[in-house]
Amino acid sequence: MALTGWKESWKSVSSSRVLHAIFSVIMDMDFTLEDVVNAYKSGLFPMADSRESDDFYWYDPPLRGQLSIENLHVPERLRRTVLKFPYDIKIDTAFAQVIDGCAITAPDRPETWINKTIRDLFIALHEAGFAHSVEAWKEDRLVGGLYGIAIGGAFMGESMFSRARDASKIALVHLCARLREGGFIVLDTQYTNAHLEQFGVYEIPRDEYVQKLNKALKIKGDFVLSGRSEAEVVHNYLAEI
């Protein structure tokens, strides 16, 4: 199983922890989903030390990975593959399965930052309409996908996984097509990694990211795109980038 993600560099960023309190109970009276959303609006994001950990930390690294929605680099081979529609791309039909796919360890990734606390948190965010999944299906089998959180005109990518050739890459192209169509202007990857380099990932200083984020938060992005054909959205996107 091939696994890829937004946060492959997470083990090297322990110095970027900015909140010393460890939140081991998320859904209690003292910690609400509104608190989590406000943390993202401030430029923070959560990560656990390991899958077995009960706690997580909030991170605020000095550099933020970004992908351009308007100028995503799609390699020619992948572009041709996307337009063949080898997978049925669905939105928000199996969110828990996607996050579980992203949390699976493998020989090339023996640890993961997604623990039960973060899993439960994001499922609650999904049920509240903030977190979304883009899923690649082959017949009745989930073969790849990604998830993240949408606030205003910003989408913060969390993780992705693949069990079939190009499944996560195709999901990413579909995500960007959806974000462009829905009026989003920020796609935050949090960190950069080799997997995202082929799409033109780049870094900006934290202060610049916060400025971009504040601008995006004033926009009412539409992630769901009710009534829009996935094929139409992707065809239009690839014809214009």
Secondary structure, 3 states (H helix, E strand, C coil): CCCCCCCCCHHHCHHHECCCCCCCCCCCCCCCHHHHHHHHHCCCEEECCCCCCCCCEEECCCEEEEECCCCCCCCHHHHHHHHHCCCEEEECCCHHHHHHHHHCCECCECCCCCCHHHHHHHHHHHHCCCEEEEEEEECCEEEEEEEEEEECCEEEEEEEEECCCCHHHHHHHHHHHHHHHCCCCEEEEECCCHHHHCCCCEEEEHHHHHHHHHHHCCCCCCCCCCCCCHHHHHHHHHHHC
